[in-house]
Amino acid sequence: MNKQSPSYLLFISCFLSLAFMACLNDKNTSDNNDANLLPAPEEEYFETQGEWGFIDRSGKVSIPSRYDEGRNFSEKKAVVRLKARWGYINPKGEEVIPVFYKSAWSFRDSLARVMTFDNKVGFIDHQGSWSIPPRYEDAKDFSEGFAVVQVHDKFGFISKKAQLVIGHDFDQAWSFKDGLAKVKIKGKYGYIAQDGSFVIPPNFDKVGAYNSKLILAKSNKQYGFIDTLGNFIIPAQFDDVKNFKQGLAPSKKDGLYGFIDTKGNWVVEPKFSQIWSASDSLWCIEVDGKYGYADAKGEIIVPTVYDQLYNFYDDRAGYKLGDLWGYLDKNGKQITPPQFGLVWNFNEGLARVAFAEGIGFINKEGDIIIEPKYRDVRDFSEGLARVRLK
């Protein structure tokens, strides 16, 4: 690759600020099937500085720019906004569910959440018909046949038949995964099964992701690990811990992180400012404000010379060196020099990168596939990427 422009750093700083603001603006705001509830056209929507469309993997415009906002394709539909209202289009750009809602979210498991203009959330099917009428203050996507819903200030779970299967008893609730869901009640956290019974009683100040062996838990301002019944197997004695992976858990003591095994013994004594899992075999580490990668023995595989490192996606990880970014391969070898204003993770074999000219896409070898000419662009999803074309 030969596009290197170190002189653009001031420009790219301003450019990236706008890009980050656009990335953070990921809330959908859209209508009810009663036209009398529609707002006046000039009300309740964000003005945009350009219209959105979609490109294919060759960079060709697949759906012309005409939308004020949009979301990625999911289940062959994308959420789009025209002024104050949200609806859905297909990959041909045809409006298949009218722009009619105050808010709308992507399809998941054949259903999509939408909000009416009286601020009630329900679920529609792929034809745009109500599968679950809008009666909730809030809801989350279905997972394993259940969806978290909010009624007043409490949370419960419904089935796809709109039946309340687990009552609105919780102060907070998370989606089911592997048959269990994390919940919060009276300020404490635990896990429930799909019949609503507690598998892990709500006795903890925090609990981590459920797995079949050890689950991180916080009690009395300290962290340890509990079993699947809620008993501490590794006492709460650490300042911080992270989930086990390959038999190791990053744990913090006296301001530094090391690795403990499943019995709570130190495998690598605390010596790093930060540790997190970056791939199946590498851990990202921080030493004196610089980042590198270490193996499970704590031996440094990639020197701590980087100002920032990403996790690996598709065997590639973004790095920052000075003011510029590049990519490493799965062994930590540079496949591009530090030459980009910003990089994103690989998705569907392509990654967004920022030049002074704009944002484009590269492949895993670092070759430019789509020229960097877009002011704003998102990752590919189902073969299409949404871009701000004007």
Summary of the structure (lengths in Angstrom):
residues: 390
radius of gyration: 23.7
end to end distance: 27.0
largest distance: 65.8
contacts: 1257
relative contact order: 0.11
helix: 6%
strand: 51%
